[in-house]
């Protein structure tokens, strides 16, 4: 593995990393502030998009300098795939729970 | 052997989905076989030292590696035995309590997630285990019907948020060092801004998932809403998973300067949890909420022990930390099963329902009182062992009067909330009539872990020796 600290990244990659950080920050803001549950679920998705973007960018460390490895880091791609599967199933589960919550609230016996 | 421990619950869960009719039987069978295998693993690890395997024969660094040291094997044994016990309780009560067919495969998946978590030594695998654990736990909470959906959804969202914070930390560390394996990462570790930021992010995520003060607010609602066997599993085992990862991070990865900086914070959070959790447990009018708040408080002991361990690097604190985890798991399982049994039979959620329970349901009340004794730390129970190790460590450090005083106060507080229930139960003037004749078998099942936590003292010496040297 080539050792590269964050400071050696090219400006282009730094821009991508800043974008990923912005996505993460937007998601965290939405998650903490958003009163509706659906909005919070979407905020979680934005957070994970930010993290996956960071991972994609990190996979290209060393390539941008025109040296080191010939292909992007495959381990990170594997991690992203796993992370995506987890994120999709968790979102589906959250939406299903939300759907059931709405159903129970709408049914007559629960109305005050 | 380790692979068997992982494959069996997974296979069991799949078969349960195929044949729902034999699901209870299958759950019992998997849990029983896994308990035996775990027992064998414990004896093998204690003889030969820690075992490590690389899955599918890939070279190290690429393969998923599993490692069982004596602490992991003990925790696996605890998990499988409690799973077996809770499954027995669920078999005894599921017709009455309308548990739902989902319980059986989900509890097996929960066991799988926990076992994998105790065995993993790789940051990303730990993330996957955390998610598996979280989703299975939320699904189990939502089993108890419409009222549980809201707390379950809240639990899910916070748990996902916690895991994402953890994942961001993992991505940052991988970006900086290019490895995920904890021991390999520890070799290259540098104390700089990036690694500190990653550690703080992961710690926040894990504290949220482990319900450590001040991120505990979701726990009482979720644990109280779940059906009794599920609450027992959640309080006894699930919150310990993230705690285990937290200890791995801070004890194996963090540099001494980072650990020293974080230690007072952990100690403070621990003490605050003990104090505020105890007060909340004393004030709540609902029986299950009281036990859930007591979980928040008791987790404070583990946080406090972790903080002191990081600060003083004294092996006694490591022993105290893991003894708390073991003793609390057994005692809390007993508490939740006993309270669940009493509230189901006496027909009410409030603590007042337990009035005169020493007369109407003496066995379940005895189980609660015995387990409560361990929560307070009365000798000779597991809770006492843990507290003794903590006090001894503090005493050896010298000049820690403030901590000693705080521990006395919170012990009195835990005694207050346990005796609040016991006093109500002995109020025999107008006992609450049970809705139906109390069942004997579930009450005995609630009593078993309570007796086990007192039996821990019989093995106190090997336990202390093992946990002191292991300490992670």
HADDOCK unambig.tbl for C-alpha pairs under 7 A between the chains (distance, minus, plus):
assign (segid A and resid 1 and name CA) (segid B and resid 178 and name CA) 6.58 0.50 0.50
assign (segid A and resid 3 and name CA) (segid B and resid 177 and name CA) 6.82 0.50 0.50
assign (segid A and resid 4 and name CA) (segid B and resid 176 and name CA) 6.68 0.50 0.50
assign (segid A and resid 5 and name CA) (segid B and resid 176 and name CA) 5.55 0.50 0.50
assign (segid A and resid 6 and name CA) (segid B and resid 176 and name CA) 6.75 0.50 0.50
assign (segid A and resid 44 and name CA) (segid B and resid 161 and name CA) 6.66 0.50 0.50
assign (segid A and resid 48 and name CA) (segid B and resid 164 and name CA) 6.67 0.50 0.50
assign (segid A and resid 51 and name CA) (segid B and resid 168 and name CA) 5.86 0.50 0.50
assign (segid A and resid 55 and name CA) (segid B and resid 171 and name CA) 6.25 0.50 0.50
assign (segid A and resid 58 and name CA) (segid B and resid 175 and name CA) 5.81 0.50 0.50
assign (segid A and resid 94 and name CA) (segid B and resid 153 and name CA) 6.64 0.50 0.50
assign (segid A and resid 97 and name CA) (segid B and resid 149 and name CA) 6.71 0.50 0.50
assign (segid A and resid 97 and name CA) (segid B and resid 153 and name CA) 6.34 0.50 0.50
assign (segid A and resid 101 and name CA) (segid B and resid 149 and name CA) 6.06 0.50 0.50
assign (segid A and resid 101 and name CA) (segid B and resid 150 and name CA) 6.71 0.50 0.50
assign (segid A and resid 104 and name CA) (segid B and resid 146 and name CA) 6.47 0.50 0.50
